[in-house]
Amino acid sequence: ETRKACVRPSHFDILWLPRAAMRSVEGDPSDCILVVGVSRPKMAMAILAVMLLSLFLTFHMIYDSALHSFQSASVEHSRPPPLLLLSRHLYPTAARRLPQAIIIGVRKCGTRALLEMLYLHPMIQKAAGEVHFFDRDENYNRGLEWYKMKMPHSYAGQITIEKSPSYFVTPEVPERIRAMNASIKLLLIVREPVTRAISDYTQLRAHAATASPVSPTPPPKSFEQLSLLPNGSINEAYRPLAISVYHNYVHRWLEVFPREQILIVNGDLLIEDPVPQLQKIEKFLGLEPRIGNHNFYFNETKGFYCLRNETSGRCLRETKGRRHPRVDPTIVAKLRKYYGEHNQKFYELIREDLGWPEE
C-alpha cells in the first residue's frame, strides 16, 4: 500500500516484496526487493535477442583476437590448424593449397638454404622435403590431389613453396607446371658453374662412401680424372659438368613461361650476403619486406650464415656446406674457359650478366 504512488512503466509488472515476506531477518519495512517481469511476449523476445547479440559480439571479439595470436604462432612453428567452432566465412582457416611458387633448381646451388631462408617470412609456408611431383611419372600420375596433400597447411594470403632441384633438368616439367598454374612464380638459383660442379662431385663421392658395397670397390676417381677425357678434352658427358651448362635447360622454361615469371637468384651472393637476394625475392613474390640482417648470424666454425627467428637460431644440417676437395688450378682454369661461351649464352637468355670468371 505504501508503494501505490510509484510510477509503473508500461508493459512492465513491478512487485515490491518486503523482506519479511521472504522470511528474512527483521529490518526496516521499507527495505524491499524489486521484481520486474515482462508481461508481453514480443517485448521479452526483443530483450532476449539484444542480450544474445551482445554475448555473440563479445565472443566474436575475444575469439578473433585469440585466433589472430594463434595464426602468428602457427606460421612461425608450423602448428596444425585450430578446430574452428564457427563458420569459415567468419574466421580464416588453414588448408592445404597448391604452391604459388616453386624453386625449380639448380642442384647444389643452395636450394635448401634458399627455402629455409624464405621460411623466415611469416607469409611463406614450405613443403617438407623434396616432393618430386612433376619430374617423376609415378608421382605425377597420382594427380594434383596427391600433390596438394604433400603441401603444408597455410592461410589465405600466405604463399606455399616447394623445391625439387631436378625439375630444372627434366624436359617434361615446364609444361606440367604450366598445366597446373600458368601464372606461378619460379625461382632458379644458380652458382658459378665450376664451383657448382665441384660441389656436385663432392656430394656424389660422400654418398658413395656411405653406401654399403656388396663387393670390394676401387678407390673413387678424383674430380680431375672424371672431368677430363684421356686425350685431355673436357668430358661433357660427366653429369656434374653437364648440369652446369645452364642454357641447355633454361631455354625450355623460357619457351613455356615469360621471363618475368622466373627470378634468377645468385647462389654465390646468397652465401656471402643473403639479405639483398632475399629482399629481391620478397619483391618478386609481392610480399611485405620482413627478412633482414636480424635473421642471420655468421657461424665461424661452419663458415657460413645461420638462421635466426624471434625465439631461436639454427644452422643447416651437417651435410650442407661440405668442404670441397682441392682441385688442380689448371683444371679449374680450363673448365672456366670451357664454360665462358656457355655462360654468355645463358646471360643472353636470362637478359642478365652474372659476371662469372672465365679463367
C-alpha positions in Angstrom: 0.0 0.0 0.0 2.9 2.3 0.7 4.1 1.9 -2.9 0.9 2.8 -4.8 2.3 6.2 -5.6 5.2 4.7 -7.5 5.2 5.2 -11.3 5.0 1.8 -13.2 6.4 1.8 -16.7 4.1 0.5 -19.4 4.4 -3.2 -20.3 6.2 -4.0 -17.0 4.8 -5.5 -13.9 6.5 -4.3 -10.8 6.1 -6.0 -7.4 7.5 -4.8 -4.2 8.1 -7.6 -1.7 9.1 -6.8 1.9 12.0 -8.9 3.1 9.8 -10.0 6.0 7.6 -11.8 3.4 10.7 -13.8 2.4 11.4 -14.8 5.9 14.5 -12.7 6.2 15.7 -11.1 9.3 13.8 -8.3 10.8 14.6 -5.0 9.4 13.2 -1.7 8.0 9.8 -2.5 6.5 10.7 -0.1 3.6 13.7 -2.3 2.7 12.2 -4.2 -0.2 13.2 -6.2 -3.2 12.2 -5.1 -6.7 10.9 -7.8 -9.0 10.5 -6.9 -12.7 8.7 -9.1 -15.2 7.8 -8.5 -18.8 4.1 -9.1 -19.5 4.3 -9.1 -23.3 6.0 -11.9 -25.2 7.3 -9.7 -28.1 9.0 -7.5 -25.5 10.5 -10.5 -23.9 11.8 -11.8 -27.2 13.3 -8.4 -28.1 15.2 -8.2 -24.8 16.4 -11.7 -25.2 17.6 -11.1 -28.7 19.6 -8.0 -27.6 21.2 -10.0 -24.8 22.2 -12.8 -27.2 23.6 -10.4 -29.8 25.7 -8.7 -27.1 27.1 -12.0 -26.0 27.8 -13.1 -29.6 29.6 -9.8 -30.4 31.7 -10.1 -27.2 32.6 -13.7 -28.0 33.4 -12.7 -31.6 36.0 -10.1 -30.5 37.6 -12.4 -28.0 37.8 -15.3 -30.4 39.1 -13.2 -33.3 41.9 -11.9 -31.1 42.8 -15.3 -29.9 42.8 -16.7 -33.4 45.0 -13.9 -34.7 47.5 -14.8 -32.0 47.3 -18.4 -32.9 47.9 -17.7 -36.6 51.0 -15.8 -35.8 52.4 -18.6 -33.7 51.4 -21.3 -36.1 53.1 -19.6 -39.0 56.3 -19.5 -37.1 56.2 -23.0 -35.7 54.1 -24.9 -38.3 51.4 -25.9 -35.8 48.3 -27.8 -37.1 45.3 -25.6 -37.8 42.8 -24.9 -35.0 39.5 -26.6 -34.7 37.0 -23.9 -35.7 33.6 -23.8 -34.0 32.1 -21.2 -36.2 31.6 -20.7 -40.0 34.7 -20.5 -42.2 33.1 -17.4 -43.7 33.5 -15.6 -40.4 37.0 -16.8 -39.5 40.0 -17.8 -41.6 41.1 -21.4 -41.5 44.2 -23.2 -42.6 44.1 -25.6 -45.6 46.5 -27.4 -47.9 46.9 -25.4 -51.1 48.8 -26.0 -54.4 52.1 -24.0 -54.4 52.1 -20.4 -55.7 55.9 -20.5 -56.2 58.4 -23.3 -56.8 62.2 -23.4 -56.5 63.0 -25.3 -59.7 66.8 -25.7 -59.2 69.7 -25.9 -59.7 71.1 -28.8 -57.8 73.9 -27.9 -55.4 73.3 -24.2 -55.8 71.7 -23.7 -52.4 68.0 -24.7 -53.0 67.6 -26.0 -49.4 69.3 -22.9 -47.9 67.1 -20.7 -50.0 63.9 -22.5 -48.9 64.8 -22.3 -45.3 65.7 -18.6 -45.5 62.4 -17.8 -47.2 60.6 -19.7 -44.5 61.7 -16.9 -42.1 59.0 -14.8 -43.7 55.7 -15.1 -41.8 53.7 -15.2 -45.1 55.6 -18.2 -46.5 54.9 -21.9 -45.8 57.2 -24.6 -47.2 56.7 -28.2 -48.1 58.8 -30.7 -46.1 61.4 -32.4 -48.2 61.6 -32.6 -52.0 58.2 -33.6 -53.5 59.4 -34.7 -57.0 55.9 -34.5 -58.4 56.5 -33.0 -61.8 59.7 -34.9 -62.6 58.7 -38.5 -61.6 55.9 -40.2 -63.6 54.9 -42.4 -60.8 54.1 -39.3 -58.7 52.7 -37.2 -61.4 50.2 -39.9 -62.4 48.8 -39.8 -58.9 47.2 -36.4 -59.7 47.1 -32.9 -58.2 45.2 -34.0 -55.1 48.1 -36.3 -54.1 50.4 -33.3 -54.8 48.3 -31.0 -52.7 48.4 -33.4 -49.7 52.2 -33.0 -49.8 51.8 -29.3 -49.2 51.7 -27.7 -45.7 48.7 -26.1 -44.2 48.5 -22.4 -45.0 46.2 -19.5 -44.5 44.6 -17.4 -47.3 47.2 -14.8 -48.3 50.2 -17.0 -47.5 52.5 -18.4 -50.2 53.2 -22.1 -50.3 56.6 -23.0 -51.8 58.2 -26.3 -52.6 61.6 -27.2 -54.1 62.8 -30.1 -56.2 66.2 -29.3 -58.0 65.7 -32.0 -60.6 62.8 -30.0 -62.0 65.3 -27.8 -63.8 66.8 -30.5 -65.9 63.7 -32.7 -66.6 62.3 -32.0 -70.1 58.6 -32.6 -69.2 58.5 -30.4 -66.1 57.8 -26.9 -67.6 54.7 -28.0 -69.5 53.4 -29.9 -66.5 53.8 -27.0 -64.1 52.1 -24.6 -66.6 49.2 -27.1 -66.8 48.8 -26.7 -63.1 49.2 -22.9 -62.9 50.2 -20.8 -65.8 50.9 -17.7 -63.6 53.1 -19.5 -61.0 56.3 -17.8 -59.8 59.5 -19.7 -60.4 62.8 -19.3 -58.6 66.0 -20.5 -60.3 69.1 -20.3 -58.1 72.5 -20.7 -59.9 76.1 -20.7 -58.9 79.4 -20.2 -60.8 79.4 -23.4 -63.0 82.8 -24.8 -61.9 82.0 -24.3 -58.2 78.7 -26.0 -58.7 80.2 -29.0 -60.5 82.8 -29.5 -57.7 80.1 -29.3 -55.1 78.1 -31.9 -57.1 81.1 -34.2 -57.3 81.7 -33.8 -53.5 78.1 -34.9 -52.7 78.2 -37.8 -55.0 81.5 -39.0 -53.5 80.1 -38.6 -50.0 77.0 -40.7 -50.9 79.2 -43.4 -52.5 81.4 -43.5 -49.3 78.4 -44.1 -47.0 76.8 -46.8 -49.3 77.3 -50.4 -48.2 79.2 -52.1 -51.0 78.3 -55.7 -51.7 81.8 -56.3 -53.0 85.2 -54.5 -52.9 85.2 -51.4 -55.0 88.1 -49.5 -56.5 89.0 -46.2 -54.9 87.0 -43.2 -56.1 88.3 -41.2 -59.0 89.3 -37.6 -58.5 87.3 -34.7 -59.9 90.2 -34.1 -62.4 90.0 -37.7 -63.6 86.3 -37.5 -64.2 86.3 -34.1 -65.7 88.8 -34.8 -68.5 88.9 -37.5 -71.1 92.2 -39.4 -71.7 93.0 -37.0 -74.6 92.8 -34.1 -72.3 89.5 -32.6 -73.6 86.5 -31.8 -71.4 84.3 -34.8 -70.5 81.0 -33.1 -71.5 79.1 -36.3 -70.7 80.1 -36.2 -67.0 76.8 -35.3 -65.3 78.1 -32.7 -62.8 79.7 -30.8 -65.7 76.7 -31.1 -68.0 74.2 -29.7 -65.4 76.3 -26.5 -65.2 75.7 -25.7 -68.8 72.6 -23.8 -67.7 71.5 -22.6 -71.1 70.8 -26.1 -72.3 68.0 -26.3 -69.8 66.7 -22.8 -69.2 65.6 -22.3 -72.8 62.9 -25.0 -72.2 61.5 -22.9 -69.4 61.6 -19.7 -71.4 59.6 -21.4 -74.2 56.8 -22.1 -71.7 57.0 -19.2 -69.2 57.6 -15.5 -69.8 60.9 -14.2 -68.4 59.0 -12.1 -65.9 57.8 -15.2 -64.1 61.3 -16.6 -63.5 63.6 -15.0 -61.0 67.3 -15.8 -61.2 68.9 -16.0 -57.7 72.6 -15.7 -57.4 73.6 -18.6 -55.1 77.1 -17.3 -54.6 75.8 -13.9 -53.3 73.2 -15.7 -51.2 76.0 -17.4 -49.3 78.1 -14.3 -48.9 75.3 -11.8 -48.1 71.8 -13.4 -48.0 69.7 -10.3 -47.2 69.9 -8.5 -50.6 69.0 -11.6 -52.5 66.1 -12.4 -50.2 64.8 -8.8 -50.4 64.7 -9.2 -54.2 62.7 -12.4 -53.8 60.2 -10.7 -51.4 59.6 -8.1 -54.0 59.2 -10.7 -56.8 56.7 -12.6 -54.7 54.7 -9.5 -53.8 55.5 -9.8 -50.1 56.0 -7.1 -47.5 59.7 -6.9 -46.6 60.2 -8.8 -43.4 63.6 -10.6 -43.7 66.6 -8.6 -42.6 70.1 -8.8 -41.0 68.5 -9.6 -37.7 67.5 -13.0 -39.1 71.2 -14.1 -39.7 74.4 -14.6 -37.8 77.7 -15.9 -39.1 78.9 -19.2 -37.8 82.7 -19.1 -37.7 83.0 -22.9 -37.3 80.9 -23.7 -40.3 82.0 -20.7 -42.3 78.5 -19.6 -43.5 75.4 -17.8 -42.2 72.9 -19.5 -39.9 69.3 -18.5 -39.4 67.6 -16.8 -36.5 64.0 -16.0 -35.8 62.2 -14.4 -32.8 62.8 -17.4 -30.5 65.9 -19.3 -31.6 68.7 -19.7 -34.1 69.7 -22.7 -36.1 72.1 -23.8 -38.9 71.5 -26.1 -41.8 72.3 -29.7 -41.2 75.9 -31.0 -41.3 75.6 -32.3 -44.9 75.3 -28.7 -46.0 78.5 -26.7 -46.6 80.7 -29.7 -47.1 84.4 -28.9 -47.6 85.3 -29.2 -51.2 88.4 -31.1 -52.2 91.3 -29.2 -53.6 91.2 -29.2 -57.4 94.2 -28.5 -59.6 94.1 -24.8 -60.5 95.0 -25.6 -64.2 91.9 -27.8 -64.4 89.7 -25.1 -62.8 91.1 -22.6 -65.4 90.4 -24.9 -68.2 86.9 -25.6 -67.1 86.2 -21.9 -66.7 87.4 -21.2 -70.2 85.1 -24.0 -71.4 82.1 -22.5 -69.6 82.8 -19.0 -70.9 80.9 -19.4 -74.1 78.1 -21.3 -72.4 77.8 -18.6 -69.7 77.4 -15.9 -72.4 74.5 -17.9 -74.0 72.9 -18.2 -70.5 73.3 -14.4 -69.9 71.6 -13.7 -73.2 68.6 -15.9 -72.4 68.0 -14.5 -69.0 68.9 -10.9 -70.0 71.3 -10.6 -67.1 75.1 -10.8 -66.8 76.2 -12.6 -63.6 79.9 -11.8 -64.1 81.3 -15.3 -63.6 85.1 -15.6 -64.1 86.2 -17.1 -67.4 89.8 -18.0 -66.4 
